[in-house]
């Protein structure tokens, strides 16, 4: 999407010349719209929110600065570039109060204007990436991340249209990017978020369409690949995006239900009940914060038959697992698991046994054997940290390497090792620093810090003293005295 620029000038020749000049340049992608006066410009603001307004300040009826002052009150993120035939000190003072991006005199310097637009475009892109990162954390970290700084204005800038659809699918990021381009051909805006073999598409569009129409279009775009969807509108845009975990849960459950051999009415009843409950009870079971018996007691509906209760628990458990582990099971595996277990569930007791058996199956890859100190996943994580401790590494990096949700990795890492990720990384780095100093006493503190993953000797010194109670040099002297 290009930088949206509104050109405002009461002189048609000047306005058209500016439009042609910016339309022909290739340095920065632009979407252009023109207005002949302030009234025309403010009317267009109602349906087209520009990133930049380039306006002549000398216009009849309403001058350019008065127009910009009015626009600024409702659109503080919009950038203003003022064009004038002469410099006026009073105009300059008012422009400064509006944080005007630039003040250009006629005739406009083409290179200067394009360079400034390019800078604003790069700034817009950086802000968008920052907003998308916050939304990604909301999606994949759930309630463990609450970006209160995610403002309505930056959300509106990213999603200018009224309607939304969230679509989930089991597909790797490389393939998901191709799918995003296909989806973007039909909708105004489409953003993609991937984690391991799992992807989420957030679609924003201006015309209301039915769920059936959207599902048909997406299924065709995805070439028959299973996907789950949730539609919602932007009447309360900020709250809708900040609570995006809820439509994400709905889409996950929709995906699971779409694969199961049950009637449409049962699917709809189950989805409705899960929406009321949310996936939090199932998530708490997976995170060891809730017992299986307590979970089954809240999930079980004595007024419904066993197949319905089993479908509810199966869907919740699997959707919650996908949400916190970030790992998608193939459709055939999901279907096989459902059919095999459905025959074993007859009542509340056997439903609890099913849940226990299912959780044990999922925990196998996270549980240490008698011969191992850590589970296979945590052993892989520790190995990765040991190997890359001299570099800048983050929890998200390790989680991606072992294909697991970062928040879930943080939990099981602390549970198995007794240390947080950062504590473990610090201990590994300091152990390597001690070995390095003992084997190479001639190394400077800067060299030791750099080789063990610290950017400055002063920070390394602070961490080392915090851990051992003495400075690195004092530690080395002590080591020499002991040998």
C-alpha positions as CSV (number, residue, x, y, z in Angstrom):
1,X,0.0,0.0,0.0
2,X,1.4,3.4,-1.0
3,X,1.6,6.6,0.9
4,X,-1.8,8.3,0.7
5,X,-1.3,12.0,-0.3
6,X,-4.1,14.6,-0.5
7,X,-3.1,17.7,-2.7
8,X,-5.0,20.9,-2.0
9,X,-4.7,24.1,-4.1
10,X,-7.2,26.5,-5.5
11,X,-5.2,27.0,-8.7
12,X,-6.1,24.2,-11.1
13,X,-2.9,24.5,-13.2
14,X,-0.7,24.3,-10.1
15,X,-2.7,21.4,-8.6
16,X,-2.7,19.4,-11.8
17,X,1.0,20.0,-12.3
18,X,1.8,18.8,-8.8
19,X,-0.4,15.7,-9.3
20,X,1.4,14.9,-12.6
21,X,4.8,15.5,-11.1
22,X,4.2,13.1,-8.2
23,X,2.3,10.6,-10.3
24,X,5.3,10.2,-12.7
25,X,8.0,9.8,-10.1
26,X,9.1,6.2,-9.2
27,X,11.0,6.7,-6.0
28,X,8.1,6.4,-3.6
29,X,4.7,4.6,-4.0
30,X,1.9,7.1,-3.7
31,X,-1.9,7.1,-3.8
32,X,-3.0,10.6,-4.9
33,X,-6.2,12.6,-4.4
34,X,-6.8,16.2,-5.1
35,X,-9.0,19.0,-3.7
36,X,-9.6,22.5,-5.0
37,X,-10.2,24.2,-1.7
38,X,-10.4,23.6,2.1
39,X,-14.1,22.7,2.1
40,X,-13.5,20.1,-0.6
41,X,-10.5,18.7,1.3
42,X,-12.4,18.3,4.6
43,X,-15.2,16.5,2.9
44,X,-12.8,14.1,1.3
45,X,-11.3,13.5,4.8
46,X,-14.6,11.9,5.8
47,X,-14.1,8.9,3.5
48,X,-10.3,8.9,2.6
49,X,-7.8,9.3,5.4
50,X,-4.5,10.5,3.9
51,X,-1.1,10.1,5.4
52,X,0.1,13.4,4.1
53,X,-1.7,16.7,3.1
54,X,0.2,19.0,0.8
55,X,-1.7,22.3,0.9
56,X,-1.3,25.9,-0.3
57,X,-1.9,28.2,2.7
58,X,-3.2,31.1,0.5
59,X,-6.7,30.0,-0.4
60,X,-10.0,31.9,-0.5
61,X,-12.7,31.5,2.2
62,X,-10.7,29.1,4.5
63,X,-6.9,29.5,4.4
64,X,-4.7,26.4,4.3
65,X,-3.5,26.7,7.9
66,X,-7.0,27.1,9.3
67,X,-8.0,24.0,7.4
68,X,-5.0,22.0,8.7
69,X,-5.7,23.1,12.3
70,X,-9.2,21.8,11.9
71,X,-8.0,18.5,10.4
72,X,-5.2,18.1,13.0
73,X,-7.8,18.0,15.9
74,X,-9.3,14.8,14.5
75,X,-6.3,13.4,12.7
76,X,-3.1,14.1,14.8
77,X,-1.1,11.4,12.9
78,X,-1.6,13.0,9.5
79,X,1.5,14.8,8.2
80,X,1.3,18.3,6.7
81,X,3.5,19.9,4.1
82,X,2.7,23.6,3.5
83,X,3.3,25.3,0.1
84,X,3.4,29.0,-0.1
85,X,4.4,31.7,-2.6
86,X,6.2,33.6,0.2
87,X,7.4,33.2,3.8
88,X,5.2,34.8,6.4
89,X,6.4,34.8,10.1
90,X,2.9,34.5,11.5
91,X,2.2,31.5,9.2
92,X,5.4,29.9,10.2
93,X,4.6,30.2,13.9
94,X,1.2,28.6,13.4
95,X,2.8,25.9,11.3
96,X,5.2,25.1,14.1
97,X,2.3,24.5,16.5
98,X,0.9,22.0,14.1
99,X,4.3,20.1,13.8
100,X,4.2,20.7,10.1
101,X,6.5,18.2,8.3
102,X,7.8,20.8,5.9
103,X,7.3,24.4,4.6
104,X,8.0,24.8,0.9
105,X,8.0,27.9,-1.2
106,X,6.8,28.0,-4.8
107,X,7.9,26.9,-7.2
108,X,8.2,23.6,-5.4
109,X,11.5,21.8,-5.5
110,X,10.6,18.4,-6.9
111,X,13.7,16.6,-5.5
112,X,13.2,18.1,-2.1
113,X,9.4,17.2,-2.0
114,X,10.0,13.6,-3.1
115,X,12.8,13.1,-0.6
116,X,10.5,14.4,2.2
117,X,7.7,12.1,1.1
118,X,10.1,9.2,1.0
119,X,11.1,9.9,4.6
120,X,7.4,10.1,5.7
121,X,6.7,6.8,3.9
122,X,9.6,5.0,5.7
123,X,8.4,6.4,9.0
124,X,4.8,5.1,8.2
125,X,6.2,1.7,7.4
126,X,8.2,1.6,10.7
127,X,5.1,2.5,12.7
128,X,3.0,-0.1,10.9
129,X,5.5,-2.8,11.6
130,X,5.5,-1.7,15.3
131,X,1.7,-1.9,15.4
132,X,1.7,-5.3,13.7
133,X,4.3,-6.6,16.2
134,X,1.9,-5.6,19.1
135,X,-1.0,-7.4,17.3
136,X,1.2,-10.5,16.8
137,X,2.0,-10.6,20.5
138,X,-1.7,-10.3,21.3
139,X,-2.5,-13.2,19.0
140,X,0.3,-15.6,20.0
141,X,0.7,-14.6,23.7
142,X,-3.0,-14.1,24.6
143,X,-3.7,-12.5,27.9
144,X,0.0,-12.6,28.9
145,X,0.6,-9.5,26.7
146,X,-1.6,-6.4,27.1
147,X,-0.4,-3.6,24.9
148,X,-2.2,-0.7,26.5
149,X,-0.1,1.7,24.3
150,X,-1.9,0.3,21.2
151,X,-3.9,3.4,20.4
152,X,-7.2,3.7,18.4
153,X,-5.5,6.0,16.0
154,X,-2.7,3.6,15.0
155,X,-5.2,0.8,14.7
156,X,-7.4,3.0,12.5
157,X,-4.4,3.8,10.3
158,X,-3.7,0.1,9.8
159,X,-7.3,-0.9,9.4
160,X,-9.3,1.9,7.8
161,X,-12.3,-0.1,6.8
162,X,-15.3,-1.3,8.8
163,X,-15.3,-5.1,8.5
164,X,-12.8,-7.8,9.6
165,X,-12.3,-11.5,9.1
166,X,-9.7,-13.5,10.9
167,X,-8.7,-16.7,9.1
168,X,-6.5,-19.5,10.5
169,X,-4.7,-22.2,8.6
170,X,-2.0,-24.8,9.2
171,X,0.6,-23.5,6.8
172,X,4.3,-22.4,7.1
173,X,5.2,-18.7,6.7
174,X,6.8,-19.1,3.2
175,X,3.6,-20.6,1.8
176,X,1.4,-18.3,3.8
177,X,3.0,-15.2,2.2
178,X,1.9,-16.5,-1.2
179,X,-1.7,-17.0,0.2
180,X,-1.7,-13.5,1.5
181,X,-1.1,-12.1,-2.0
182,X,-4.0,-14.2,-3.3
183,X,-6.3,-12.9,-0.5
184,X,-5.1,-9.3,-1.0
185,X,-6.4,-9.5,-4.6
186,X,-10.0,-9.6,-3.2
187,X,-9.8,-7.4,-0.1
188,X,-8.6,-3.9,0.7
189,X,-6.1,-4.9,3.4
190,X,-4.6,-8.3,4.5
191,X,-1.9,-8.9,7.1
192,X,-0.4,-12.3,7.9
193,X,1.2,-13.6,11.1
194,X,3.0,-16.9,11.2
195,X,4.4,-19.1,14.0
196,X,5.9,-22.4,13.3
197,X,3.6,-24.3,10.9
198,X,0.6,-22.1,11.9
199,X,-0.6,-18.8,10.2
200,X,-3.2,-16.2,10.9
201,X,-4.6,-13.8,8.2
202,X,-6.3,-10.6,9.4
203,X,-8.5,-9.2,6.6
204,X,-10.0,-5.7,6.5
205,X,-12.6,-4.7,3.9
206,X,-15.3,-2.1,3.3
207,X,-18.3,-4.0,2.0
208,X,-20.3,-6.4,4.2
209,X,-20.3,-10.0,3.0
210,X,-21.9,-13.1,4.5
211,X,-19.9,-15.8,6.3
212,X,-20.9,-18.3,3.5
213,X,-19.6,-16.0,0.8
214,X,-16.3,-15.4,2.7
215,X,-15.8,-19.1,3.5
216,X,-16.4,-20.1,-0.2
217,X,-14.0,-17.4,-1.4
218,X,-11.3,-18.4,1.1
219,X,-11.6,-22.1,0.5
220,X,-11.2,-21.5,-3.2
221,X,-8.2,-19.3,-2.5
222,X,-6.7,-21.9,-0.2
223,X,-7.2,-24.6,-2.8
224,X,-9.3,-26.8,-0.5
225,X,-6.9,-26.4,2.5
226,X,-8.8,-26.5,5.8
227,X,-9.2,-23.1,7.5
228,X,-11.2,-21.5,10.2
229,X,-12.7,-18.1,10.1
230,X,-14.4,-15.5,12.4
231,X,-16.1,-12.3,11.1
232,X,-16.4,-9.1,13.2
233,X,-16.9,-5.4,12.5
234,X,-15.1,-2.3,13.5
235,X,-17.8,-0.4,15.2
236,X,-15.6,-0.4,18.3
237,X,-12.4,-0.7,16.4
238,X,-9.9,-0.3,19.1
239,X,-11.5,-2.7,21.6
240,X,-12.1,-5.2,18.7
241,X,-8.4,-5.4,17.9
242,X,-7.1,-5.2,21.5
243,X,-9.4,-8.2,22.2
244,X,-8.4,-10.0,19.1
245,X,-7.7,-13.2,21.1
246,X,-11.5,-13.9,21.2
247,X,-12.0,-14.0,17.4
248,X,-8.8,-15.9,17.1
249,X,-10.2,-18.5,19.5
250,X,-13.4,-18.6,17.5
251,X,-11.5,-19.2,14.3
252,X,-9.4,-22.0,15.8
253,X,-12.6,-23.8,17.0
254,X,-14.2,-23.2,13.6
255,X,-11.2,-25.0,12.0
256,X,-11.3,-28.0,14.3
257,X,-15.1,-28.3,14.0
258,X,-14.9,-28.1,10.2
259,X,-12.9,-31.3,10.1
260,X,-15.2,-33.4,12.3
261,X,-17.9,-35.8,11.0
262,X,-20.8,-34.2,13.0
263,X,-24.0,-32.3,11.9
264,X,-24.0,-28.6,11.2
265,X,-26.4,-28.0,14.0
266,X,-24.1,-29.7,16.5
267,X,-21.1,-27.6,15.2
268,X,-23.1,-24.4,15.6
269,X,-24.3,-25.3,19.2
270,X,-20.7,-26.2,20.2
271,X,-19.3,-23.1,18.7
272,X,-21.9,-21.0,20.5
273,X,-21.1,-22.6,23.9
274,X,-17.4,-22.2,23.4
275,X,-17.8,-18.5,22.6
276,X,-19.7,-18.1,25.9
277,X,-17.0,-20.0,27.9
278,X,-13.9,-18.9,25.9
279,X,-10.9,-21.2,25.7
280,X,-9.4,-20.0,29.1
281,X,-10.5,-23.1,31.1
282,X,-8.9,-25.4,28.5
283,X,-5.8,-23.2,28.4
284,X,-5.5,-23.4,32.2
285,X,-5.6,-27.2,32.1
286,X,-2.8,-27.2,29.5
287,X,-0.7,-24.7,31.6
288,X,-1.2,-26.9,34.8
289,X,-3.2,-24.1,36.4
290,X,-6.5,-26.1,36.5
291,X,-7.2,-29.8,37.3
292,X,-8.8,-32.0,34.7
293,X,-11.7,-32.8,37.1
294,X,-12.4,-29.2,37.7
295,X,-12.3,-28.5,33.9
296,X,-14.7,-31.3,33.1
297,X,-17.1,-30.1,35.8
298,X,-17.3,-26.7,34.2
299,X,-17.5,-28.1,30.6
300,X,-19.9,-30.9,31.1
301,X,-23.6,-30.1,30.4
302,X,-25.9,-32.7,32.0
303,X,-28.7,-31.5,29.8
304,X,-26.9,-32.5,26.7
305,X,-26.0,-36.0,25.4
306,X,-22.5,-37.5,25.6
307,X,-21.6,-36.9,21.9
308,X,-22.2,-33.1,22.4
309,X,-20.1,-33.0,25.6
310,X,-17.3,-35.0,24.0
311,X,-17.3,-32.7,20.9
312,X,-17.1,-29.6,23.2
313,X,-14.2,-30.9,25.2
314,X,-12.4,-32.3,22.1
315,X,-12.7,-29.0,20.3
316,X,-11.7,-26.8,23.2
317,X,-8.7,-29.0,24.1
318,X,-7.4,-29.2,20.6
319,X,-8.0,-25.5,19.8
320,X,-6.3,-24.5,23.1
321,X,-3.3,-26.7,22.3
322,X,-2.9,-25.1,18.9
323,X,-3.2,-21.6,20.5
324,X,-0.6,-22.0,23.2
325,X,1.8,-24.5,21.5
326,X,1.6,-22.9,18.1
327,X,1.7,-26.4,16.5
328,X,-0.9,-27.5,14.0
329,X,-1.8,-31.2,13.6
330,X,-2.6,-32.5,10.1
331,X,-6.4,-32.8,9.4
332,X,-6.2,-36.6,9.1
333,X,-4.5,-36.8,12.5
334,X,-7.3,-34.7,14.1
335,X,-10.0,-36.8,12.4
336,X,-8.4,-40.1,13.4
337,X,-8.0,-38.9,17.0
338,X,-11.6,-37.9,17.2
339,X,-13.0,-41.1,15.8
340,X,-10.8,-43.3,18.0
341,X,-11.6,-41.5,21.2
342,X,-15.3,-40.9,20.5
343,X,-16.0,-44.6,21.0
344,X,-14.3,-44.6,24.5
345,X,-16.4,-41.7,26.0
346,X,-19.7,-42.7,27.6
347,X,-20.0,-40.4,30.7
348,X,-18.3,-37.8,32.8
349,X,-15.7,-40.3,34.1
350,X,-14.6,-41.5,30.7
351,X,-14.6,-37.9,29.4
352,X,-12.0,-37.1,32.2
353,X,-10.0,-40.2,31.2
354,X,-10.0,-39.0,27.5
355,X,-8.8,-35.6,28.6
356,X,-6.0,-37.2,30.7
357,X,-4.9,-39.5,27.9
358,X,-4.9,-36.7,25.4
359,X,-2.9,-34.4,27.6
360,X,-0.4,-37.1,28.3
361,X,0.0,-37.6,24.5
362,X,0.7,-33.9,24.0
363,X,3.1,-33.7,27.0
364,X,5.2,-36.6,25.8
365,X,7.5,-34.2,23.9
366,X,7.8,-32.0,27.0
367,X,8.4,-34.6,29.7
368,X,11.8,-35.9,30.7
369,X,12.4,-39.6,30.7
370,X,14.1,-41.4,33.6
371,X,17.4,-41.3,31.6
372,X,17.2,-37.7,30.7
373,X,17.5,-34.5,32.7
374,X,15.2,-32.5,30.5
375,X,12.4,-33.3,28.0
376,X,13.5,-33.4,24.3
377,X,12.1,-29.9,23.7
378,X,13.8,-28.2,26.6
379,X,17.0,-30.2,25.9
380,X,16.9,-28.7,22.3
381,X,16.3,-25.2,23.8
382,X,19.2,-25.5,26.2
383,X,21.5,-26.8,23.4
384,X,20.5,-23.8,21.2
385,X,21.2,-21.4,24.0
386,X,24.6,-23.0,24.8
387,X,25.6,-22.7,21.1
388,X,24.4,-19.2,20.5
389,X,25.0,-17.6,23.9
390,X,27.7,-15.4,22.5
391,X,25.1,-13.7,20.2
392,X,22.0,-11.6,20.7
393,X,19.3,-14.2,21.2
394,X,15.7,-13.9,22.5
395,X,13.1,-16.3,23.9
396,X,11.1,-15.9,20.6
397,X,14.2,-17.1,18.6
398,X,14.6,-20.2,20.7
399,X,10.8,-20.9,20.5
400,X,10.8,-20.7,16.7
401,X,13.8,-23.1,16.6
402,X,12.0,-25.8,18.6
403,X,8.5,-25.0,17.2
404,X,6.7,-24.0,20.3
405,X,4.8,-20.9,21.5
406,X,7.1,-18.5,23.4
407,X,4.9,-18.1,26.4
408,X,4.5,-21.9,26.7
409,X,8.3,-22.3,26.3
410,X,8.8,-19.7,29.1
411,X,6.5,-21.7,31.4
412,X,7.9,-25.2,30.8
413,X,11.5,-23.9,30.7
414,X,11.1,-22.5,34.2
415,X,9.3,-25.7,35.3
416,X,12.0,-28.1,34.2
417,X,15.2,-26.1,34.7
418,X,14.2,-24.0,37.7
419,X,15.5,-20.9,35.9
420,X,13.9,-18.3,33.7
421,X,15.2,-18.1,30.1
422,X,17.2,-14.9,31.0
423,X,18.6,-16.5,34.2
424,X,19.8,-19.6,32.3
425,X,21.3,-17.5,29.5
426,X,23.2,-15.3,32.0
427,X,24.5,-18.3,33.8
428,X,25.8,-19.9,30.6
429,X,27.4,-16.6,29.5
430,X,29.1,-16.1,32.9
431,X,30.4,-19.8,33.0
432,X,31.9,-19.2,29.5
433,X,33.4,-15.9,30.7
434,X,35.1,-17.6,33.7
435,X,36.6,-20.4,31.5
436,X,37.7,-17.8,28.9
437,X,39.5,-15.6,31.6
438,X,41.1,-18.6,33.3
439,X,42.4,-20.0,29.9
440,X,43.3,-16.6,28.5
441,X,44.2,-14.2,31.4
442,X,45.8,-11.7,28.9
443,X,42.4,-10.9,27.3
444,X,40.9,-7.5,28.1
445,X,37.5,-7.1,29.7
446,X,36.2,-5.7,26.4
447,X,37.2,-8.9,24.6
448,X,35.8,-11.2,27.2
449,X,32.5,-9.3,27.2
450,X,32.3,-9.3,23.4
451,X,33.0,-13.1,23.2
452,X,30.3,-13.9,25.7
453,X,27.4,-11.9,24.3
454,X,27.7,-8.6,26.1
455,X,27.9,-5.3,24.2
456,X,29.9,-3.4,26.8
457,X,32.6,-4.2,29.4
458,X,30.8,-2.0,31.9
459,X,27.5,-4.0,31.6
460,X,29.4,-7.3,31.8
461,X,31.2,-6.1,34.9
462,X,27.9,-5.2,36.5
463,X,26.3,-8.6,35.7
464,X,29.4,-10.5,36.9
465,X,29.7,-8.6,40.2
466,X,25.9,-9.1,40.7
467,X,26.4,-12.9,40.3
468,X,29.7,-13.5,42.1
469,X,30.0,-10.5,44.5
470,X,33.4,-9.5,43.1
471,X,34.7,-8.0,39.9
472,X,36.0,-10.2,37.0
473,X,39.6,-9.1,37.8
474,X,39.2,-9.9,41.4
475,X,37.8,-13.3,40.5
476,X,40.7,-14.0,38.2
477,X,43.2,-13.1,40.9
478,X,41.4,-15.3,43.3
479,X,41.6,-18.2,40.8
480,X,45.3,-17.7,40.4
481,X,45.9,-17.7,44.1
482,X,44.1,-21.1,44.4
483,X,46.2,-22.8,41.8
